[in-house]
Amino acid sequence: MGALPRRKPKLMLAAWSGLACLALLPAVPLFAQEVPGGDALKGLYYLMLAVFIVAYIYFALALQVIARKTNTENGWWAWVPILQIILSLNIARKPIWWIVLCIVPFLNIVMFILIWMGVAHARNRPSWWGILLIVPVVNLIIIGMLAWTDKA
């Protein structure tokens, strides 16, 4: 049997994901209760939603680039929430059953550190970079460095 051709990630997947998020926005007021002065928080809500969407796109792009640079198949999985974990496990060369351990509260923090230590090792970076992912702003920098820098 021949190998299946590898699909290239498409920009359309990102566009459809964005459109799905935008399509769900009008449903938010339907389920909200009327609170006096509640419109004051609407701007904060939309700001937080925008920050979340930008962070999600950044993380998905970075994970997809890391998958491409480590020659891991199915890089488009970076755009699907549960498949992101499986893709990270594949990049780090960890067993797939670890996804069960990622569901357990408090243990999931340790598991994600171990997974990202493996991802850093796969990118020929110090594995302690995976520990830095628990620091809130540093994690964005480390993920970007893993994705878009090459070891000199």
Summary of the structure (lengths in Angstrom):
residues: 152
radius of gyration: 18.2
end to end distance: 39.4
largest distance: 66.1
contacts: 379
relative contact order: 0.09
helix: 72%
strand: 0%
